[in-house]
């Protein structure tokens, strides 16, 4: 008879020297693992709670301006610096890592010859034109830049006059942005509630889209350059595909007051918006509700936001003269992570993702503390919108079928497309 | 704690009954053959064709084997994506299903090539049968390490012995009826601690590791340290007859003299539940390792299954015509073996709760091994049965002990081919080739655990401790979508309660006081009464509707009765 019994020799299963690593043996048989789903669920719940414990998004504030911060600019080639301009004409360059102001441009009135020269910078070139400028943006890949005011002017560095001018309608153009993928395409928004697209190679503006309310800012998606998102006065952001402007791709609704500024993350997967309601929200590029909201008692009306070029931080400039630095993922551990730490985080994220629909996990993951005025304003808005919807439904139900056409929400805010 | 979610409209997917594993499995190994058949310049095409076919046959066999193994790791059928209309979701789920297939394939390959140990077997030659083989002949054939594993410890004075192995298979706990307790390290055959408690000991069980164990003594269960120090005396449990430990939940379950079932969390010390079983004193208690449900066998032939969060048992099965003498659960969670005084041993399917097979015989104790072998102890004989395919068990091995020894408990040692027998004269252990799982997983149970590893494992086990609410008959239901429940007609009492709450709400409405002389108290009272009546009206209408319907039914029924029986219909008021 042939007989064999399990026999293990200790040398094969234990380490030889104390300097060696311990030996690990794996058997992936599901029979050895009972209660897999329950364990995963427990881990998801614990991970959700830990995420909330470690959620500390605010890093610091950069203090220095003496009036509200109205605009910011970032150099895509330099990670650490950000330029900010305030409403009294003060321009500063900040070093984000150390939150030191690197230099500032003096106010034209306060040019004091006794001040040391290294703190002040002299402009390389000055361009003067016939009307006030409302916005400026530089081409991503080229020598041109565009200014917006009563019309859109295209300038070259070396010329003191614009090389081209675009005009469609008589209203002020309030914001302008160049397309990151297509260097000759730019989008502007005007105070006649329109969004206009231009191509520098053509002599006239290409497309115009008129909405019900004014768009305060536009940003192109750096990873999908045919899409752009417009931050609108009616508390929502509208994402459009330039190839099909008759309806919005996504409507991002969560703010309770006008959205002032918008910027995309370099990954193209989410964008940050700053609003008049004193909050900064992060939206996924294809999601209609925000994934995160940041607010502080001291932060007043947010006028400008920028996403840092490494996708980990956001900077918001607000009415209270401060620039604030926030983390994009509020519970992320910054700095270099060990491979084991990183794997553990990835596992926890995956397991939370898998069980996020279950009520207990969902409640914890979704929970955000809102300041009372915003909570009340949001409730009020919701009630108003629901009432309007109910009224429309009743009207439709009591009218002849087909006499009241239903307009899809993504088209509803667009008046005309030209 | 709700462990199932509300149905989200687009993610409600009904799994197809037929296997849709092909969706998950990438093309089988056979189809991915390297082009071995490309003719070289030197060989003739005929030879190449034969070689090609030969290679293909071998490869095909291997690929079939691997496919079979992969099926095990897939954990069920894939989702049926054809019914989905949401294209984005469909794409995302298709990617996920593909990933499952890949990981199952990788696990199957790892099982085929990377396992360090082979499982045991016993192959008789010629006319020999496996159950005729004696332990001595096995010990002679087997290697030195294994020949030291079977032993006989004769301890005649201290009563029938209970024994229990730790989940890693390395440590063994021995408890004699007259109070003799001992813990041994089976790998080095070392006695770790031996002491006498001078009280009746009915059962011993390890807690989450070998550092702690619980002993069912005469009046209460006690928890001891590995050094023999008494740590806790669990007074709430009463006089325990049997103890079982639920590993992942850190729950110690006990059934006592008065047929009460107690669950206590040993990490926090909280008594989670205590229930009166109501079916009389019993000492047959077993935990189902698959779903952590406690099965109790009662004197009336019933087997009940309990979970800590419900007062009534989950399942009550009438298994035998007489008292149940032993219960054992298969580690896969599908089989249960019960033995009764009616000289029957039955195998039950736990999905359908029906009998699979009935065999004739007595059993004082039963245990399933990791590989599905069933050990049955009866009198002074121990039989081991093996599944010969399709849940049909047949005799595999048999071991007869000295006539006077009465087998009290049989327990397979995890990850070894050893069966431990606790009997009236001590403990024995015998070799049963093919009973243990040869390859352990370090993160699940490690017989070669160091102190550091044990401590880490304890911390991780505590972090992943499952709540008692997660115990259910089908543990794979966690995270699935709950089917929408149709609302039943609420009982009369409930309707009354609802009416009362509505009336209270109506009464508590405050009205705006009118000015300019319109605020008369009579008018105010009338308005309040009107509100209350409005709230009541809804319920009164409902009641009337309910009252109307049965009358109509009865009248129809009366008309249908034949004339001879009409005097038995409901008497009309004269």
Interface residues (C-beta under 8 A of the other chain):
Chain A: X1 X2 X3 X4 X5 X6 X7 X8 X9 X10 X12 X13 X14 X22 X23 X24 X25 X26 X27 X28 X29 X30 X31 X32 X33 X34 X35 X37 X38 X39 X40 X41 X42 X43 X46 X354 X355 X357 X358 X359 X360
Chain B: X1 X2 X3 X4 X5 X6 X8 X11 X72 X73 X75 X107 X110 X111 X114 X115 X116 X117 X118 X119 X120 X121 X122 X123 X124 X125 X128 X133 X137 X138 X141 X142 X143 X145 X146 X149 X187 X248 X289 X290 X291 X292 X331 X332 X333 X370 X415 X416 X417 X431 X433 X436 X437 X438 X439 X440 X441 X442 X443 X444 X445 X447 X448 X450 X453 X463 X464 X465 X466 X467 X470 X475 X476 X478 X479
